[in-house]
Amino acid sequence: MTTRCGFVALVGAPNAGKSTLLNRMTGAKLSIVSPKAQTTRFRVLGILMRASTQILLVDTPGIFKPRRKLDRAMVAAAWTGSQDADITLLLVDAKAGLRDEARAVVETLAKQKRRVWLILNKTDLVGPAQLLPLTKEISGMLTVEHVFMLSARSGDGVEDLLDRLAAELPEGPYLYPEDDLTDLPDRLLAAELVREQIFMQTHEEIPYQATVETETFKERPDGSVRIDATIYVSRPGHKAILIGEGGRKIRSIGEKARLDLSRLLGRSCHLFLNVRERAGWDEERARLRAIGLDDA
C-alpha cells in the first residue's frame, strides 16, 4: 500500500478560525478556542489519518504586529511553524474580509515560494455575492493552487478539504504512530486547557495578562493523574478577579478544565490551581520557554 505523509500549516490573522478548523479536522480539542483574538500562543500539531495518508496539521498563532516579547515570540512561532510545510492553508475570515492584518499575511506569503491553498472560513455568516470578489482580490495578490469555502464551526466543506489534502500530500512513510493525536506533552495540554477557561470565564485584559504553567504531573496508583498548575498574572487586581468571591471563580475554572482534560486524556484527573502575581512575566525568557515559546 502506498502511504502519504506531510505537514499542512494553518496560517492567518488572529481570529481567522485556525484553531477551530484544527479541532474540527482532528475531531479532538487540541488547540484552545475562544471568541477573543490571539488565543493560540504557540505551534500546535494535530495528527490525522485519512485513508492511507497521515496529515500533520500545524496550527499557528495569529499573525499580528507585535509589541511585547511575548508577542514577538508568538509571531515568530507562527512563521516558523509554517515555513517547512508541504502545503500552507491561508485562512481568511470571509466575514471580516481583507483587513490590515490579513492583508499583511497575504503580502508576506506572496514573497515566499510555497504551495498555498486559500481557505475562506466562516462562509455560513456571509452571502455568496461577497465570496467571489474576496477570492479574486486575494488571488490577484498571491498565487493559490486551490480555493475552499467552508465553515470550521459547522463543519460544512471540511470533508472536501481533507479529501484533497489526503490525495495531494507527498508519498512517504508515516512520521508518527497512527493512533497519536498530537506531539504536545500532556503537561502543556493541561496548562492550555486551564488558560482556555480563563479566556472563557474572565473578561477585558485578564486573559492576555495571564499565563499558566504545569508545576507537577504525577501518575497515581489508581491510573488517574494529579496535576498542580500555577496561573501567573501581572497585577494584584487580576489575582482577586481570578480567585473570585469565596474562591468561586478559580473553582469553576479548575472544574471545567479538569473535565476537558479528563476527556482528552481518557482518564480521571485531579487538578489543583494556584494564582500568583508576577509583574512582567510576559517579558521573561523562562516564562516564555515554559509555555512552549522560544525566545524572540
SERO-4910 file (N, C-alpha, C, O; in steps of 0.05 Angstrom, whole numbers):
BEGIN
 pado doro    nc1    nc2    nc3   cac1   cac2   cac3    cc1    cc2    cc3    oc1    oc2    oc3
  Met    A     17    -24      0      0      0      0     18     25      0     36     27     16
  Thr    A     11     44    -18     26     69    -18     16     87      4     -8     92      6
  Thr    A     34     97     20     27    116     41     36    144     35     56    147     20
  Arg    A     22    163     45     29    191     42     31    204     69     18    196     88
  Cys    A     48    225     71     51    239     97     62    266     91     80    269     75
  Gly    A     51    287    104     62    313    100     51    333    120     31    328    134
  Phe    A     64    356    122     57    377    140     39    398    126     45    406    104
  Val    A     18    405    140     -1    425    130     -3    448    150    -12    443    173
  Ala    A      6    472    143      6    494    162    -19    511    159    -27    517    136
  Leu    A    -31    518    181    -54    536    182    -44    564    189    -35    568    211
  Val    A    -46    583    170    -35    609    174    -57    630    169    -74    627    152
  Gly    A    -56    652    185    -75    673    181    -74    694    202    -58    691    221
  Ala    A    -90    714    200    -92    735    220   -106    724    245   -119    703    244
  Pro    A   -104    738    268   -118    729    292   -148    726    287   -160    742    273
  Asn    A   -159    706    299   -188    701    298   -198    693    270   -222    696    264
  Ala    A   -181    682    253   -190    672    227   -203    645    229   -217    637    211
  Gly    A   -199    632    252   -212    606    257   -193    582    254   -203    560    249
  Lys    A   -167    587    257   -148    566    253   -151    543    273   -151    520    266
  Ser    A   -153    551    299   -156    530    320   -182    515    318   -183    491    322
  Thr    A   -204    529    311   -229    516    307   -227    495    284   -238    473    286
  Leu    A   -214    503    263   -211    484    240   -193    461    248   -200    438    240
  Leu    A   -171    465    262   -154    443    271   -170    423    287   -169    399    283
  Asn    A   -186    433    306   -201    416    324   -223    401    308   -228    377    313
  Arg    A   -235    414    288   -255    402    271   -243    380    254   -255    358    252
  Met    A   -220    385    243   -207    365    226   -197    340    241   -200    318    231
  Thr    A   -187    345    265   -176    322    280   -198    308    297   -195    285    305
  Gly    A   -220    322    301   -242    311    318   -235    311    348   -247    296    363
  Ala    A   -215    327    355   -206    328    383   -200    357    391   -193    373    373
  Lys    A   -202    364    416   -197    391    426   -167    393    432   -159    391    455
  Leu    A   -151    399    411   -123    401    414   -113    429    418    -94    435    431
  Ser    A   -128    448    405   -120    476    406   -143    492    419   -166    488    412
  Ile    A   -136    509    438   -157    523    453   -170    544    435   -157    556    418
  Val    A   -196    548    440   -211    566    423   -227    585    441   -238    577    461
  Ser    A   -228    610    433   -245    630    446   -252    651    426   -239    654    405
  Pro    A   -273    667    432   -280    688    413   -260    711    412   -261    727    394
  Lys    A   -241    711    431   -221    732    432   -198    726    413   -190    702    410
  Ala    A   -187    746    401   -164    743    383   -139    735    399   -138    740    424
  Gln    A   -119    724    385    -93    717    397    -95    697    420    -81    699    440
  Thr    A   -113    678    417   -116    657    437    -93    638    436    -81    631    457
  Thr    A    -86    628    412    -64    609    409    -38    624    412    -34    645    401
  Arg    A    -20    613    428      6    626    433     30    611    421     51    623    418
  Phe    A     27    586    414     49    571    403     39    551    383     15    546    380
  Arg    A     58    539    368     51    519    348     39    494    361     49    483    380
  Val    A     17    485    349      3    461    358      2    441    335     -7    448    313
  Leu    A     11    416    339     10    396    318    -14    377    323    -16    365    344
  Gly    A    -31    375    303    -52    355    303    -46    333    283    -40    339    260
  Ile    A    -49    308    291    -42    285    274    -68    271    266    -84    263    283
  Leu    A    -72    269    240    -97    259    229    -92    238    208    -76    242    190
  Met    A   -105    215    210   -104    194    190   -128    197    171   -151    199    180
  Arg    A   -123    198    145   -144    199    125   -137    179    104   -119    183     88
  Ala    A   -152    157    103   -145    134     85   -117    126     91   -110    119    114
  Ser    A    -99    126     71    -71    117     75    -53    141     78    -28    139     73
  Thr    A    -64    165     84    -48    189     87    -48    198    116    -68    199    129
  Gln    A    -24    205    126    -21    218    152    -18    248    148      2    257    137
  Ile    A    -39    263    156    -38    292    153    -29    305    179    -41    300    200
  Leu    A     -7    320    178      4    332    202     -3    362    201      9    377    187
  Leu    A    -24    369    217    -35    396    217    -20    414    237    -20    407    261
  Val    A    -10    436    228      5    454    245    -12    479    249    -14    496    231
  Asp    A    -24    482    273    -38    506    280    -18    527    291     -2    520    308
  Thr    A    -20    551    281      0    571    289    -15    595    301    -39    599    296
  Pro    A     -1    611    318    -13    635    329    -21    654    306     -9    654    285
  Gly    A    -42    670    310    -49    690    291    -27    710    288    -13    717    307
  Ile    A    -23    719    263      0    737    257    -10    766    259    -29    774    245
  Phe    A      4    782    275     -4    809    281     21    826    286     43    815    287
  Lys    A     18    851    290     41    869    296     48    866    325     33    874    343
  Pro    A     72    856    331     80    850    359     89    875    374    100    894    363
  Arg    A     84    875    400     93    896    418    111    885    441    133    896    445
  Arg    A    102    865    454    117    854    477    135    831    467    132    822    445
  Lys    A    153    822    485    169    798    479    151    774    474    156    758    456
  Leu    A    130    772    489    110    750    485     99    752    456     97    732    443
  Asp    A     91    776    448     80    779    421    100    771    400     93    758    380
  Arg    A    125    780    403    146    774    383    150    744    381    154    733    360
  Ala    A    150    730    404    154    701    405    130    687    391    134    667    377
  Met    A    106    698    395     82    686    382     83    688    352     78    669    337
  Val    A     90    712    342     92    716    313    115    699    301    111    687    279
  Ala    A    137    697    315    159    681    305    151    651    304    158    637    285
  Ala    A    135    642    324    126    615    324    107    610    300    107    588    289
  Ala    A     91    630    293     73    627    271     88    622    245     82    603    230
  Trp    A    108    639    239    122    635    214    140    611    214    143    598    194
  Thr    A    153    605    237    170    581    239    153    556    235    162    537    222
  Gly    A    129    556    246    112    532    244    103    527    216     95    504    210
  Ser    A    104    547    199     93    543    172    115    541    150    109    533    128
  Gln    A    140    548    157    160    550    136    167    524    123    175    524     99
  Asp    A    165    502    137    173    476    125    149    459    117    152    436    111
  Ala    A    126    471    116    102    456    109    101    449     79    111    463     62
  Asp    A     90    425     74     86    417     46     64    434     33     66    440      9
  Ile    A     43    440     48     21    457     38     14    477     60     13    470     83
  Thr    A     10    502     52      2    523     71    -27    530     66    -35    537     43
  Leu    A    -44    528     86    -72    536     84    -74    564     95    -70    569    118
  Leu    A    -80    583     77    -84    611     85   -113    615     92   -131    615     75
  Leu    A   -118    618    118   -145    622    128   -152    652    128   -137    668    140
  Val    A   -175    658    116   -184    686    116   -213    685    126   -230    670    116
  Asp    A   -219    702    145   -246    705    155   -263    719    133   -259    742    127
  Ala    A   -281    703    121   -296    714     98   -314    737    106   -320    754     90
  Lys    A   -323    738    132   -340    759    141   -324    785    145   -333    807    137
  Ala    A   -300    783    156   -283    806    161   -269    816    135   -265    840    132
  Gly    A   -264    798    117   -250    806     92   -221    811     96   -208    802    116
  Leu    A   -209    827     78   -181    833     78   -175    857     95   -169    879     84
  Arg    A   -176    854    121   -167    876    139   -137    877    139   -123    861    127
  Asp    A   -126    897    153    -97    902    152    -81    878    159    -61    872    145
  Glu    A    -88    864    181    -72    841    190    -73    819    169    -52    806    164
  Ala    A    -97    813    158    -99    792    138    -84    799    113    -71    783    100
  Arg    A    -85    825    105    -71    834     81    -41    831     85    -27    823     66
  Ala    A    -31    837    108     -2    834    114      7    805    111     29    800    102
  Val    A    -10    786    120     -3    758    118     -2    750     88     17    736     80
  Val    A    -21    759     73    -22    753     44      3    764     30     16    750     14
  Glu    A     10    788     37     34    801     24     59    786     32     77    784     15
  Thr    A     62    777     56     86    762     64     87    735     50    108    727     40
  Leu    A     64    721     48     64    695     34     71    699      4     83    681     -8
  Ala    A     63    721     -7     68    726    -36     98    728    -42    106    723    -64
  Lys    A    114    735    -21    143    737    -25    157    710    -22    181    707    -27
  Gln    A    143    690    -12    155    664     -6    146    643    -27    124    644    -38
  Lys    A    164    624    -32    157    603    -51    146    579    -36    161    563    -24
  Arg    A    120    577    -36    107    554    -23     80    548    -35     69    566    -49
  Arg    A     70    524    -31     44    517    -41     23    528    -22     22    522      1
  Val    A      6    545    -33    -14    558    -16    -42    551    -26    -48    554    -50
  Trp    A    -59    542     -8    -88    539    -14   -103    560      2    -97    564     26
  Leu    A   -122    573    -11   -138    593      3   -162    581     15   -178    567      2
  Ile    A   -166    586     41   -189    576     55   -206    600     65   -197    615     82
  Leu    A   -229    604     53   -247    625     62   -265    612     84   -282    595     78
  Asn    A   -260    621    108   -274    609    131   -298    627    139   -300    650    131
  Lys    A   -316    615    155   -340    629    165   -359    637    142   -372    657    144
  Thr    A   -360    620    122   -377    625     99   -407    623    106   -424    631     91
  Asp    A   -412    611    129   -440    609    138   -451    636    147   -475    640    152
  Leu    A   -432    656    150   -440    682    161   -443    703    138   -450    726    144
  Val    A   -436    696    114   -438    715     92   -452    704     68   -455    679     65
  Gly    A   -461    721     50   -474    712     26   -454    706      4   -432    716      4
  Pro    A   -462    689    -16   -444    682    -38   -433    706    -53   -411    705    -64
  Ala    A   -448    727    -55   -440    751    -70   -415    763    -59   -400    776    -74
  Gln    A   -409    759    -33   -385    771    -21   -360    754    -26   -338    764    -24
  Leu    A   -364    728    -31   -342    710    -32   -325    712    -58   -301    711    -56
  Leu    A   -338    715    -80   -324    716   -106   -305    740   -108   -282    737   -116
  Pro    A   -315    765   -101   -296    788   -101   -273    785    -82   -250    793    -89
  Leu    A   -277    773    -59   -256    769    -40   -235    749    -51   -211    753    -49
  Thr    A   -245    727    -63   -228    707    -75   -211    720    -97   -187    715    -99
  Lys    A   -224    736   -114   -210    749   -136   -188    768   -126   -167    770   -137
  Glu    A   -195    783   -105   -175    802    -94   -150    788    -83   -128    797    -89
  Ile    A   -155    767    -68   -132    752    -56   -116    738    -78    -91    739    -78
  Ser    A   -130    726    -97   -116    713   -119   -100    732   -136    -80    723   -149
  Gly    A   -107    757   -137    -92    777   -151    -66    785   -137    -48    795   -150
  Met    A    -65    780   -111    -41    786    -95    -23    763    -92      1    766    -87
  Leu    A    -33    739    -94    -19    714    -86    -28    691   -104    -52    688   -109
  Thr    A     -9    675   -113    -16    651   -128    -26    629   -109    -11    621    -91
  Val    A    -51    620   -113    -62    599    -97    -69    575   -115    -79    579   -137
  Glu    A    -64    551   -105    -70    527   -120    -99    520   -120   -110    513   -141
  His    A   -112    522    -97   -140    515    -95   -153    535    -76   -140    548    -60
  Val    A   -180    537    -79   -196    554    -61   -218    537    -49   -232    523    -64
  Phe    A   -220    538    -23   -241    523     -9   -258    543      7   -247    561     20
  Met    A   -284    540      6   -302    557     21   -316    539     42   -330    520     34
  Leu    A   -312    545     67   -322    527     88   -329    541    113   -324    565    116
  Ser    A   -340    526    132   -345    536    159   -333    516    178   -343    494    182
  Ala    A   -311    525    191   -299    507    211   -317    502    234   -316    481    247
  Arg    A   -334    521    240   -353    518    263   -374    497    258   -379    480    275
  Ser    A   -386    497    234   -407    477    228   -396    452    216   -409    431    216
  Gly    A   -372    454    204   -360    431    190   -367    430    161   -356    413    146
  Asp    A   -383    448    151   -391    448    123   -366    453    105   -353    474    109
  Gly    A   -361    435     86   -338    438     68   -312    427     78   -293    425     63
  Val    A   -311    418    103   -285    409    115   -277    382    103   -254    377     98
  Glu    A   -297    364     99   -291    337     88   -278    339     61   -259    324     55
  Asp    A   -287    357     44   -276    361     17   -247    370     19   -230    360      4
  Leu    A   -241    388     38   -214    397     42   -196    373     50   -174    370     40
  Leu    A   -205    357     69   -189    335     79   -184    314     56   -162    304     54
  Asp    A   -204    309     40   -200    290     18   -179    300     -2   -162    285    -11
  Arg    A   -179    326     -8   -159    337    -26   -131    336    -14   -112    330    -28
  Leu    A   -129    343     12   -103    342     25    -92    313     25    -69    309     19
  Ala    A   -109    294     31   -101    266     31    -90    257      4    -72    240      2
  Ala    A   -102    268    -17    -94    260    -44    -68    274    -54    -54    263    -71
  Glu    A    -63    298    -43    -41    314    -54    -16    316    -38      4    327    -47
  Leu    A    -16    306    -13      8    306      3     28    286     -9     20    267    -22
  Pro    A     54    290     -5     74    272    -18     74    244     -8     67    239     15
  Glu    A     82    225    -25     85    197    -17    108    195      3    128    209      1
  Gly    A    104    178     23    126    174     43    115    159     67     91    156     70
  Pro    A    133    151     85    125    136    109    112    155    130    117    179    129
  Tyr    A     96    143    148     85    159    169    107    168    188    126    153    193
  Leu    A    104    192    199    124    203    218    117    199    247    134    202    265
  Tyr    A     91    192    252     82    188    280     65    163    281     54    155    260
  Pro    A     63    151    304     45    128    307     17    135    298      8    158    302
  Glu    A      2    116    286    -24    122    274    -45    131    295    -64    144    287
  Asp    A    -42    123    320    -62    130    340    -55    155    356    -69    162    375
  Asp    A    -33    168    349    -26    193    362    -44    216    353    -52    216    330
  Leu    A    -50    234    371    -67    258    364    -50    283    362    -57    301    346
  Thr    A    -29    285    377    -12    309    378     15    302    389     19    281    402
  Asp    A     35    320    385     61    317    397     64    334    422     86    335    434
  Leu    A     43    348    430     45    365    454     46    348    479     31    328    482
  Pro    A     64    354    498     65    340    523     39    344    539     27    365    537
  Asp    A     31    324    554      6    326    570      7    350    589    -14    362    593
  Arg    A     30    356    600     31    378    619     25    405    605     14    423    618
  Leu    A     33    407    580     28    432    565     -2    433    557    -14    455    557
  Leu    A    -13    410    550    -42    409    545    -58    418    569    -78    433    567
  Ala    A    -50    408    592    -64    415    617    -63    446    622    -84    458    628
  Ala    A    -40    458    618    -38    487    622    -55    502    602    -67    522    609
  Glu    A    -56    492    577    -72    506    557   -102    504    562   -116    523    557
  Leu    A   -111    482    573   -140    479    578   -148    497    602   -170    507    603
  Val    A   -130    501    621   -135    520    642   -136    548    631   -154    564    638
  Arg    A   -117    554    613   -117    581    601   -142    586    584   -152    609    583
  Glu    A   -152    565    571   -177    569    556   -200    577    574   -216    595    567
  Gln    A   -202    565    597   -223    572    616   -220    600    627   -239    614    633
  Ile    A   -195    609    629   -191    637    637   -202    656    615   -214    676    621
  Phe    A   -197    649    590   -208    664    568   -238    664    569   -251    685    565
  Met    A   -250    641    574   -279    638    572   -293    651    596   -316    660    594
  Gln    A   -280    651    619   -294    659    644   -286    686    655   -297    695    675
  Thr    A   -266    699    643   -259    726    651   -260    744    627   -262    735    604
  His    A   -258    770    632   -262    789    610   -240    810    610   -221    810    626
  Glu    A   -243    829    592   -225    851    588   -196    841    583   -193    823    566
  Glu    A   -177    852    597   -149    846    590   -138    822    605   -115    813    600
  Ile    A   -153    811    624   -142    789    641   -130    766    626   -108    757    632
  Pro    A   -145    755    605   -133    732    591   -106    737    579    -89    720    577
  Tyr    A   -102    762    570    -76    769    557    -54    774    578    -31    774    571
  Gln    A    -62    779    603    -43    785    624    -38    760    642    -27    763    663
  Ala    A    -47    737    633    -44    713    649    -30    691    633    -33    689    609
  Thr    A    -15    675    647     -3    651    635     -5    628    655     -8    633    679
  Val    A     -4    604    645     -8    580    662     16    561    658     24    555    636
  Glu    A     27    552    680     49    532    679     41    508    696     32    511    719
  Thr    A     45    484    685     41    459    700     66    454    716     88    450    706
  Glu    A     63    454    743     86    450    761     92    420    764    115    412    763
  Thr    A     71    404    769     75    375    772     53    360    757     30    370    755
  Phe    A     60    337    746     42    320    732     49    291    741     67    279    730
  Lys    A     34    281    760     42    256    773     21    234    769     -3    238    774
  Glu    A     31    211    760     13    187    757      7    177    785     24    176    803
  Arg    A    -18    168    789    -27    157    814    -31    127    811    -37    118    789
  Pro    A    -29    111    833    -32     82    831    -58     73    818    -59     51    806
  Asp    A    -79     89    821   -105     80    810   -108     87    781   -130     83    769
  Gly    A    -87     97    767    -88    104    739    -96    132    733    -94    141    710
  Ser    A   -104    147    754   -111    175    750    -85    192    751    -63    181    756
  Val    A    -88    218    748    -64    235    748    -70    259    765    -92    270    765
  Arg    A    -50    268    781    -52    293    796    -36    315    782    -13    311    775
  Ile    A    -49    338    778    -36    360    763    -37    385    781    -59    393    790
  Asp    A    -14    397    786    -13    422    800     -4    443    780     17    441    768
  Ala    A    -20    465    778    -13    486    758    -14    513    772    -30    518    790
  Thr    A      3    531    762      4    558    773     -5    577    751      5    576    728
  Ile    A    -23    596    758    -31    617    740    -16    642    748    -18    651    771
  Tyr    A      0    654    730     14    679    735     -2    702    723    -10    701    700
  Val    A     -5    723    739    -19    747    730     -1    771    735     18    770    751
  Ser    A     -7    793    721     11    816    723      4    835    746     22    850    755
  Arg    A    -21    835    755    -29    855    774    -45    843    797    -58    822    794
  Pro    A    -44    856    821    -59    845    844    -89    843    838   -102    824    847
  Gly    A   -100    863    825   -129    863    819   -137    839    802   -159    829    805
  His    A   -119    831    784   -125    808    767   -126    782    784   -143    764    778
  Lys    A   -109    780    803   -109    757    821   -135    755    836   -147    733    838
  Ala    A   -145    777    846   -170    777    861   -194    769    843   -211    754    851
  Ile    A   -194    779    818   -215    771    799   -214    742    792   -235    729    792
  Leu    A   -191    731    788   -188    703    781   -197    684    803   -209    664    799
  Ile    A   -190    692    828   -198    675    851   -228    678    856   -242    658    861
  Gly    A   -239    702    854   -267    706    857   -276    706    886   -261    699    904
  Glu    A   -301    715    891   -311    716    918   -313    688    929   -327    670    918
  Gly    A   -300    684    952   -301    658    965   -287    636    948   -291    612    953
  Gly    A   -270    644    929   -257    624    912   -274    611    890   -266    591    878
  Arg    A   -297    623    885   -316    611    866   -306    611    838   -309    591    823
  Lys    A   -293    633    829   -284    634    801   -262    614    796   -263    600    775
  Ile    A   -242    612    813   -220    593    808   -229    565    810   -219    547    795
  Arg    A   -249    559    827   -261    532    827   -275    525    801   -272    503    791
  Ser    A   -289    544    790   -303    540    765   -284    536    742   -288    518    725
  Ile    A   -263    552    741   -242    549    721   -229    521    723   -226    507    702
  Gly    A   -222    513    747   -210    487    751   -228    463    744   -219    444    733
  Glu    A   -253    465    751   -272    443    747   -276    439    717   -275    416    707
  Lys    A   -281    460    702   -285    457    673   -260    448    658   -262    431    640
  Ala    A   -237    458    666   -212    450    654   -207    420    660   -197    405    643
  Arg    A   -213    412    685   -209    384    693   -226    365    676   -217    344    668
  Leu    A   -251    372    671   -269    356    655   -259    353    626   -259    331    615
  Asp    A   -250    375    615   -239    375    588   -214    357    586   -211    342    567
  Leu    A   -197    360    606   -172    345    606   -177    315    610   -163    299    597
  Ser    A   -196    308    627   -202    280    631   -212    267    606   -205    245    599
  Arg    A   -229    282    591   -239    272    565   -216    268    545   -215    248    531
  Leu    A   -198    287    544   -176    286    525   -156    264    531   -146    251    513
  Leu    A   -150    261    557   -130    241    565   -143    213    569   -128    193    571
  Gly    A   -169    212    571   -183    186    574   -179    174    602   -179    150    605
  Arg    A   -175    191    622   -173    181    650   -179    203    669   -181    227    662
  Ser    A   -183    196    694   -190    215    715   -167    234    720   -144    225    721
  Cys    A   -173    260    724   -152    279    730   -160    294    756   -183    301    760
  His    A   -140    299    773   -144    316    797   -127    341    792   -102    340    792
  Leu    A   -141    363    789   -127    388    782   -128    408    805   -149    414    816
  Phe    A   -104    419    812   -102    438    834    -89    463    823    -67    463    811
  Leu    A   -103    486    827    -93    511    816    -84    531    837    -95    532    859
  Asn    A    -63    546    831    -52    566    848    -49    592    832    -41    590    809
  Val    A    -56    615    843    -53    641    828    -31    658    841    -32    662    866
  Arg    A    -12    667    825      9    684    835     12    709    819      8    709    794
  Glu    A     17    731    833     23    756    819     52    757    811     70    752    828
  Arg    A     58    763    786     85    765    776     86    786    754     83    779    730
  Ala    A     91    811    761     92    832    742    114    827    721    136    819    728
  Gly    A    107    832    695    127    830    674    134    802    666    154    797    653
  Trp    A    116    782    673    122    755    665    124    752    634    139    735    624
  Asp    A    109    769    619    109    766    590    135    777    577    137    776    552
  Glu    A    154    786    593    180    794    582    202    775    592    225    779    586
  Glu    A    194    754    608    214    736    619    219    712    601    200    699    592
  Arg    A    244    707    595    251    684    578    242    658    589    231    641    575
  Ala    A    246    655    615    238    629    628    208    624    626    200    601    621
  Arg    A    192    645    629    163    642    627    155    634    599    138    617    595
  Leu    A    168    647    579    161    641    551    169    613    543    154    599    529
  Arg    A    192    604    553    200    576    547    181    557    560    175    536    549
  Ala    A    172    563    584    154    545    599    127    541    584    115    520    587
  Ile    A    119    561    568     93    557    554     98    549    525     80    552    508
  Gly    A    122    539    519    127    528    493    136    547    471    136    541    448
  Leu    A    145    571    479    155    591    460    185    595    463    195    596    485
  Asp    A    198    596    440    227    602    441    230    632    444    211    647    440
  Asp    A    254    641    451    259    670    453    256    683    426    262    671    405
  Ala    A    247    708    426    245    723    401    251    752    407    251    768    389
***
